[in-house]
Amino acid sequence: MPDSGKRYWALIVEDDPGHVLFIKAVFAHFDTNAYISVAKNAEEAIAHMRGPWPDSDVGSWALPDIIVLDIVMAGLGGLGFLEWYAGEPRLAQVPIVVFTASKDVDLERKCRALGAREFKVKPADFSELVPLVQRVLGEYVAGFSRDSSETSA
């Protein structure tokens, strides 16, 4: 996605307001193509994904292009969101990057088994998130283009 000029929608699922500010700031600085919306917990993210959004400028039933998901949150938490996501086949087209403070290897395995494309432990420098999101989106777009051309042949 770098330098493509193509806008994309990233749904950030994060309950820490300070982390939300950091994430928004690094995207504003390093990738102005990203339209960022925020869900404060898994339940709000699920509501986002179910739509519709009559007051939104992204479309009434549009899905985000990518989800950046924290795991440790009140309520369902990130794992609860991933379990819901795994049961929604229409959402498989939306890649998820887990961005969490947990370094638990078993948690990483579980997240990937539930559909997360990447698992990144939150660094001191949040700008590391931007190239990761760009890479996952690039892989998704390339895979989607390949799948579309194979089915039309």
Residue frames relative to the residue before (quaternion, step in Angstrom):
aa qw qx qy qz dx dy dz
M 1.0000 0.0000 0.0000 0.0000 0.00 0.00 0.00
P 0.4944 0.6591 -0.4628 0.3272 3.65 1.06 -0.32
D 0.8725 0.0808 -0.0846 0.4744 3.54 -1.11 0.87
S 0.4306 0.7117 -0.4717 0.2926 3.63 1.14 0.30
G 0.3634 -0.7404 0.4868 0.2878 3.57 1.16 -0.54
K 0.5617 0.5997 -0.3812 0.4236 3.59 1.28 -0.08
R 0.3619 -0.7291 0.5408 0.2120 3.56 -0.79 1.04
Y 0.0219 -0.7787 0.6267 0.0209 3.52 -1.18 0.61
W 0.3975 -0.7118 0.5387 0.2127 3.53 -1.27 0.58
A 0.0765 -0.7723 0.6304 0.0156 3.54 -0.80 1.11
L 0.1992 -0.7492 0.6226 0.1068 3.55 -0.81 1.06
I 0.1643 -0.7815 0.5988 0.0613 3.57 -0.63 1.17
V 0.1055 -0.7795 0.6162 0.0398 3.58 -0.74 1.07
E 0.2739 0.7575 -0.5123 0.2980 3.54 -0.07 1.38
D 0.2836 -0.7979 0.5131 0.1404 3.57 -0.81 1.01
D 0.6298 0.5269 -0.3394 0.4587 3.61 1.20 -0.30
P 0.3955 -0.7505 0.4721 0.2398 3.63 -0.41 1.18
G 0.6206 0.5439 -0.3432 0.4485 3.61 1.06 -0.65
H 0.6586 0.4925 -0.3042 0.4808 3.57 0.99 -0.82
V 0.6068 0.5473 -0.3503 0.4578 3.58 1.05 -0.75
L 0.6526 0.5127 -0.3145 0.4608 3.60 0.92 -0.88
F 0.6498 0.5113 -0.3150 0.4659 3.60 0.95 -0.88
I 0.6674 0.5054 -0.3056 0.4537 3.58 0.86 -0.97
K 0.6623 0.4951 -0.3078 0.4706 3.58 0.88 -0.90
A 0.6590 0.5233 -0.3111 0.4418 3.58 0.95 -0.86
V 0.6862 0.4673 -0.3124 0.4618 3.61 0.86 -0.83
F 0.6362 0.4954 -0.3452 0.4802 3.61 1.01 -0.63
A 0.6360 0.5263 -0.3356 0.4538 3.61 0.95 -0.80
H 0.7093 0.4546 -0.2555 0.4743 3.58 1.05 -0.76
F 0.8151 0.3214 -0.1318 0.4637 3.59 0.81 -1.02
D 0.8114 0.0931 -0.0442 0.5754 3.61 1.16 -0.39
T 0.1293 -0.8368 0.5307 0.0383 3.55 0.07 1.30
N 0.5366 0.6173 -0.4052 0.4084 3.60 1.26 0.01
A 0.6106 0.5740 -0.3476 0.4205 3.58 1.22 -0.34
Y 0.1848 -0.7082 0.6710 0.1188 3.52 -1.03 0.95
I 0.1450 -0.8249 0.5450 0.0377 3.59 -0.49 1.19
S 0.0254 0.7369 -0.6755 -0.0123 3.52 -1.04 0.86
V 0.2776 -0.7863 0.5417 0.1064 3.55 -1.15 0.67
A 0.1130 -0.7196 0.6804 0.0801 3.50 -1.16 0.82
K 0.4010 -0.7652 0.4607 0.2037 3.59 -0.80 1.03
N 0.7905 0.0527 -0.0369 0.6091 3.59 1.28 -0.17
A 0.7142 -0.4566 0.3143 0.4273 3.56 -1.31 0.16
E 0.6375 0.5402 -0.3346 0.4357 3.58 0.96 -0.81
E 0.6600 0.4891 -0.3026 0.4832 3.58 0.98 -0.83
A 0.6296 0.5290 -0.3318 0.4622 3.59 1.05 -0.74
I 0.6365 0.5148 -0.3285 0.4712 3.59 0.98 -0.81
A 0.6338 0.5133 -0.3302 0.4752 3.60 0.98 -0.80
H 0.6080 0.5408 -0.3442 0.4684 3.61 1.04 -0.77
M 0.7089 0.4794 -0.2648 0.4444 3.55 0.82 -1.03
R 0.6582 0.5092 -0.3146 0.4566 3.58 1.07 -0.63
G 0.2002 -0.8089 0.5269 0.1674 3.60 1.16 -0.64
P 0.6395 0.0073 -0.7181 -0.2744 1.62 -2.46 -0.27
W 0.3388 -0.7245 0.5674 0.1959 3.53 -1.33 0.28
P 0.1656 -0.8466 0.4957 0.1007 3.60 0.29 1.19
D 0.7369 0.3960 -0.2384 0.4932 3.63 1.08 -0.56
S 0.5359 0.6504 -0.3887 0.3725 3.57 1.25 0.19
D 0.3911 -0.7083 0.5322 0.2493 3.55 -1.18 0.53
V 0.5961 0.5785 -0.3656 0.4200 3.62 1.24 0.24
G 0.6737 -0.4892 0.3023 0.4642 3.60 1.21 0.09
S 0.5753 -0.6558 0.3757 0.3127 3.52 -1.05 0.75
W 0.8030 0.1497 -0.1113 0.5660 3.63 1.06 -0.50
A 0.3194 0.7710 -0.4952 0.2417 3.57 1.20 0.44
L 0.2809 -0.7164 0.6113 0.1848 3.52 -1.21 0.61
P 0.5558 -0.5852 0.4446 0.3886 3.59 -1.10 0.52
D 0.5371 -0.6171 0.4680 0.3340 3.55 -1.24 0.45
I 0.7853 -0.0160 0.0379 0.6177 3.57 1.20 -0.60
I 0.2242 -0.7451 0.6130 0.1369 3.55 -1.23 0.58
V 0.1453 -0.7329 0.6587 0.0886 3.55 -1.04 0.91
L 0.0708 -0.8618 0.4984 -0.0625 3.54 -0.37 1.33
D 0.2812 -0.6981 0.6338 0.1786 3.54 -0.95 0.96
I 0.3859 -0.7291 0.5141 0.2353 3.58 -1.13 0.50
V 0.7512 0.3767 -0.2076 0.5007 3.57 0.80 -1.01
M 0.2903 0.7143 -0.5732 0.2774 3.54 -0.20 1.41
A 0.5855 -0.5606 0.4451 0.3806 3.56 -1.25 0.42
G 0.7284 0.4005 -0.3078 0.4629 3.57 -1.26 0.33
L 0.8305 -0.1239 0.1192 0.5298 3.57 -0.98 -0.85
G 0.2556 -0.7777 0.5254 0.2319 3.56 1.04 -0.78
G 0.7276 -0.4440 0.3105 0.4208 3.52 -1.33 0.11
L 0.6410 0.5144 -0.3372 0.4591 3.60 0.99 -0.74
G 0.6264 0.5282 -0.3338 0.4661 3.57 1.02 -0.74
F 0.6316 0.5142 -0.3291 0.4779 3.57 1.03 -0.77
L 0.6685 0.5015 -0.3067 0.4555 3.60 0.88 -0.91
E 0.6238 0.5234 -0.3423 0.4687 3.61 1.04 -0.72
W 0.6369 0.5036 -0.3207 0.4877 3.60 1.00 -0.80
Y 0.6467 0.5408 -0.2996 0.4467 3.58 0.92 -0.99
A 0.6569 0.5251 -0.3080 0.4448 3.58 0.94 -0.92
G 0.7022 0.4515 -0.2599 0.4853 3.59 1.15 -0.56
E 0.6572 0.4732 -0.2957 0.5067 3.59 1.30 0.10
P 0.2264 -0.8333 0.4846 0.1395 3.64 0.21 1.21
R 0.6126 0.5629 -0.3649 0.4180 3.63 1.06 -0.60
L 0.6701 0.5089 -0.2970 0.4515 3.59 1.22 -0.39
A 0.4217 0.7295 -0.4589 0.2819 3.59 1.23 -0.11
Q 0.6098 0.5678 -0.3448 0.4323 3.58 1.20 -0.47
V 0.6645 0.4739 -0.3050 0.4908 3.62 1.21 -0.29
P 0.2729 -0.7876 0.5262 0.1683 3.62 -0.36 1.16
I 0.2188 -0.7620 0.5982 0.1166 3.54 -1.19 0.67
V 0.1330 -0.7338 0.6625 0.0702 3.51 -1.09 0.93
V 0.2487 -0.7462 0.5988 0.1509 3.57 -0.69 1.08
F 0.0231 -0.7786 0.6251 -0.0498 3.55 -0.84 1.09
T 0.2071 0.8152 -0.4883 0.2326 3.54 0.04 1.35
A 0.5446 -0.6149 0.4622 0.3342 3.55 -1.26 0.34
S 0.5734 0.6224 -0.3733 0.3801 3.60 1.19 -0.37
K 0.2246 -0.7717 0.5838 0.1149 3.57 -0.99 0.91
D 0.3584 0.7690 -0.4600 0.2619 3.60 1.31 0.22
V 0.3894 -0.7460 0.4985 0.2083 3.60 -0.56 1.22
D 0.6383 0.5156 -0.3327 0.4648 3.61 1.01 -0.74
L 0.6176 0.5294 -0.3408 0.4713 3.59 1.06 -0.70
E 0.6284 0.5282 -0.3362 0.4616 3.58 0.98 -0.80
R 0.6506 0.5148 -0.3171 0.4596 3.60 0.91 -0.89
K 0.6631 0.5067 -0.3029 0.4601 3.56 0.93 -0.93
C 0.6437 0.5207 -0.3236 0.4580 3.61 0.94 -0.86
R 0.6727 0.4855 -0.2992 0.4714 3.58 0.90 -0.89
A 0.6351 0.5292 -0.3291 0.4564 3.60 1.03 -0.76
L 0.7009 0.4470 -0.2577 0.4925 3.59 1.14 -0.61
G 0.7307 -0.4757 0.2270 0.4339 3.59 1.24 0.19
A 0.4651 0.6631 -0.4726 0.3475 3.63 1.18 -0.06
R 0.3788 -0.7373 0.5164 0.2152 3.59 -0.91 0.93
E 0.7935 0.0635 -0.0146 0.6050 3.57 1.14 -0.69
F 0.1570 -0.7461 0.6411 0.0876 3.53 -1.28 0.56
K 0.0339 0.8087 -0.5822 0.0768 3.57 -0.52 1.19
V 0.3400 -0.7082 0.5816 0.2113 3.54 -0.89 1.00
K 0.5266 -0.6561 0.4367 0.3187 3.56 -0.84 1.01
P 0.2496 -0.7702 0.5711 0.1355 3.54 -0.76 1.06
A 0.6315 -0.4788 0.4196 0.4426 3.53 -1.30 0.03
D 0.7309 0.3445 -0.1954 0.5557 3.58 1.17 -0.64
F 0.2795 -0.8110 0.4942 0.1408 3.57 -0.15 1.29
S 0.5226 0.6517 -0.4185 0.3564 3.61 1.19 -0.32
E 0.5205 0.6321 -0.4137 0.3979 3.62 1.24 -0.25
L 0.5728 0.6117 -0.3717 0.3995 3.59 1.20 -0.45
V 0.6282 0.5857 -0.3463 0.3773 3.61 0.92 -0.87
P 0.7105 0.4246 -0.3037 0.4718 3.68 0.67 -0.88
L 0.5988 0.5535 -0.3646 0.4497 3.60 1.11 -0.59
V 0.6569 0.4914 -0.3040 0.4843 3.60 0.91 -0.90
Q 0.6522 0.5149 -0.3190 0.4558 3.60 0.92 -0.86
R 0.6549 0.5086 -0.3153 0.4616 3.61 0.97 -0.84
V 0.6661 0.4942 -0.3102 0.4647 3.62 0.86 -0.93
L 0.6471 0.5025 -0.3223 0.4742 3.60 0.96 -0.80
G 0.6442 0.5234 -0.3183 0.4580 3.59 0.97 -0.82
E 0.6542 0.4944 -0.3075 0.4826 3.58 0.98 -0.83
Y 0.6442 0.5216 -0.3216 0.4577 3.57 0.99 -0.83
V 0.6683 0.4941 -0.3042 0.4655 3.59 0.87 -0.96
A 0.6523 0.5049 -0.3164 0.4684 3.61 0.94 -0.84
G 0.6694 0.4951 -0.2941 0.4693 3.60 0.94 -0.86
F 0.6437 0.5160 -0.3166 0.4682 3.56 1.01 -0.81
S 0.6498 0.5095 -0.3189 0.4653 3.60 0.94 -0.84
R 0.6449 0.5158 -0.3109 0.4705 3.57 0.99 -0.85
D 0.6656 0.5052 -0.3015 0.4591 3.60 0.90 -0.95
S 0.6540 0.5218 -0.3098 0.4516 3.61 0.97 -0.86
S 0.6882 0.4720 -0.2939 0.4660 3.59 0.93 -0.85
E 0.6318 0.5257 -0.3389 0.4578 3.61 1.10 -0.62
T 0.6922 0.4716 -0.2913 0.4622 3.60 0.96 -0.77
S 0.6812 0.4714 -0.3056 0.4695 3.61 1.12 -0.48
A 0.5762 0.6038 -0.3759 0.4027 3.61 1.25 -0.21
